[in-house]
């Protein structure tokens, strides 16, 4: 789970062993792969992703005795994961701003030695920067839809929105991203 807190991993594994296969903790462990995909789609580093997963596991452990159906519990896990990722994303914005300044400075200094890989990496960084500029109300639907392969109905369930609202936010986000990418010289 996380090298920083091996005791938590041991406790969670023991708790999972004590619970029956249909327990809430069992559901959490069964959904870890899906939760990791969601975390990865938010662009968090692996260590930040492990921190998010650890926080979600603690909340799952605290809430394991609640009466919820398996589907309701899975939706709750996804919502907690998305909310925790959004919180982490907000906290990291200042770090990303500083990193972007350093990257732009390095790119200017190495302008003569740019090859195709560098151009692709730069375009990828521009896409990442453009995604980070999106409002959270637009970012979450885009990441869930296009990086986690959820359809608009699933996204609406996860975020607690109407399907039509999700579709309109996706459209708005696509337009904003296209405009930002064109402005920066990248064809969407």
Buried (B, 14 or more C-beta within 10 A) or exposed (E): BBEEBEEBBEBBEEBBEEBEEEBBBBBBBEBBEBBBEBBBBBBBEEEBBBBBBBBBBBBBBEBBEEEEEBEEBBBBBBBBBBBBBBEBBEEBEEEBEEEBEEBEEEBEEEEEEEEEEEEEEBBEBBBEBBBBEBEEBBBBBBBBBBBBEBEBEBBBBBBEBEBEBBBEBBEBBBEBBBEBBEEEEBEE
